[in-house]
Amino acid sequence: MGLIDKFRKIFQQKSKAEILSASLSSFMLKMLGFGAGFVFMILMTRGIGGEQGTQAAGVFTIYWVTVNILSILSLQGLDTAMVRFFAELLKRKAFDAAVNMRFRAYSLVAVLSLALAFLVWFLAPVIASTALGKPHVAEYIKLAGVTLPFFALTVLDGAIFRGMKHIKLFVMVNDMCKFITPAILLAIFLYVKPLDVPVMSYAPLSFVFAYIINWVVVFGIMHVKIRDYKHEPSSPDKGYTMQEMIQISFPMLLSASLMYFSNWVDTIVLGVSVSESEIGMYNIAFKLSDIARFTLISVNSIMAPKFSESYNNNDFEGFAKSVRFSSKLIFISTIPIVLLMLALSWQVLSIMLESPNIETNHCLLILMLGRLVSACAGSVGIIMQMTGRQKTMQYILLASFVSNLIIDLALVPTMGIVGAAIGNTVGVVIWNIAGVLYIKKHYHINTFYIPWIRKGALSN
């Protein structure tokens, strides 16, 4: 059967056509978000210019890593758990229980994020001097604390949109608006050039103001959606208690922490070992490699509630079909992006940087190999999270993280950013292959898809 015939068959099946259509919409919105991120990075490196531009990228990376680490601690895994909770409760028409759970989760995240923001504000000089050996970045760590409450609460509501199956809203919150608003504000900063604001602060300050705006908008939209649910007849289902919510979300916190540190351990090690300019160059290569994750993330956005719904309602045949189809879709749509980036890596870097170097190009090529493995492995992380296998996922992520860290510590001092790229790619390969093997053993589903090697291995 040819490729055109396969897609014709897909569109004749309502559930698969829905996935493909929603994934395409999600992909396009993510493309807009990435385009805005691309513009943001160019404004930061080229707009500021020269060595100062790459230093600004490095400073921004330290700020952004701090925001994300603090948000993981604030969210306590509730962002991932709420996808599962809302998918289950809305399926059972338990609208009141879903609304009450959102209120409890929102209140907890608000308290934790505010507490951490105050703590980081006072400890920023110690963190900058002792942990990073860069006292001059203390002000940017303080700005990360200011951003935190608005960022964490926006992420939480975005995840709830995902559980509600408002995928376009989720993608707009999680991807598109993440860089569109900051890019506009950064352009204003570069045009106005306020005398009392250091040029290195332009990018972090753009994010501070952007997430205040984003939080207000998202809060308003969520209020409208919740009001709609209050008019619907609700089942007497009480949902989950706060204790049950934490018991389920805490393993997801550990998984999210390990996943995040696996992605960013390279930046943390680089932050101690190399200059801000080198950190900036690595961050640009890393962000460019993320282009290949577009489809994976887009399909996962659609499939997370579907995996949870089918598995937790004992529809194992539907669950298996969804897993297999998502693996095919991820592979077919990601491979062209990977090949294009491998072929045009230097040209793409030349757009981002005034003077790209061979080390940054090597970084991008090595990181793209890890993205290739992720494309073949499918939705392993989301499958494990949505089917209650969070603890196993933690062990796999821990092995990936430790491997990444050991390689970084061994190679970064002598190889710099190239050593960090090798560590990251090895960690990605370990995590994906281990996940594929676990799902194959316990669910008897092979998520790994390379049609030229195993033709029909994932056929329905």
PyMOL commands that set and color helices and strands:
alter all, ss='L'
color gray80, all
select helices_A, chain A and resi 3-11+14-48+50-75+78-91+95-131+135-163+167-192+199-230+242-273+276-312+316-343+345-352+358-377+380-386+390-415+417-443
alter helices_A, ss='H'
color red, helices_A
deselect
rebuild
show_as cartoon
